[in-house]
Amino acid sequence: MALGIAALRDNDPDAAQGPLEKAVVLQPRNPFALRALGQLQLMKDNVPAALPHLRAAATVAPDDPINLFTYAQCLLAIEGESHETEAGELFKKALRLEPVGDLAEKIKNQQRRLAERVMRANAQGMPRLDAVMYLSSALEAYRELEPKGQKQLLAEAAALGQKALSINNPEQKHHLQHYRGGTTVSALQVVCILYVGVQLLLPGEDAGIDFAREYELAKGMAGGKSSG
């Protein structure tokens, strides 16, 4: 297996495949070998071949957050099928097991992308009108603040954005001290406030979600006075 892992780390999947396949045959319940072979197949864009190995790795070692994370990514890569719910649960469990560090940040990034994917699917490709309203309101709120207050609002929204926000769950609420004098808002509103803040104060930076279409509509509603 060591030869296969070394070749995989050298980004040489062809050289890695034989040793890793042999390792899985000899040790069919070795989660490390299973995951490595699954990752190799993902590198080769062979998602159907990767899936059973990554599922087995997550089953054999369900408390390994890397196994759960990799399996969830594979589920989301399957074309023509919907596995968002299962992948979301795997991300949540992986984050509980690994709440801080580089892996945790990767998990949270994937959670944000998954939430956006579900949101777009629910909207059937159309702009989210509730997001347009929240973005427009956020634009007005930033305009009402002095530069220091704008930075404080963006920092507060960004801090919440580091958590696993369920933007498709209107019941999840958060309190923002610097928004409209202190207001309780939904998770989607937090992300919209964060998005606007990034456009205004950190143009060009990645806000973690793509609200470009909604933002253009929101600027029109808010009077088009924004430079972001």
HELIX and SHEET records of a PDB file:
HELIX    1   1 ALA A    2  ARG A    9  1                                   8    
HELIX    2   2 PRO A   13  LEU A   26  1                                  14    
HELIX    3   3 PRO A   31  MET A   43  1                                  13    
HELIX    4   4 VAL A   47  VAL A   60  1                                  14    
HELIX    5   5 PRO A   65  LEU A   76  1                                  12    
HELIX    6   6 GLU A   84  LEU A   97  1                                  14    
HELIX    7   7 ASP A  102  ASN A  122  1                                  21    
HELIX    8   8 LEU A  129  ARG A  143  1                                  15    
HELIX    9   9 PRO A  147  GLY A  161  1                                  15    
HELIX   10  10 ALA A  187  LEU A  201  1                                  15    
HELIX   11  11 ALA A  212  MET A  221  1                                  10    
SHEET    1   A 2 LYS A 173  LEU A 176  0                                        
SHEET    2   A 2 THR A 183  SER A 186 -1                                        
END                                                                             
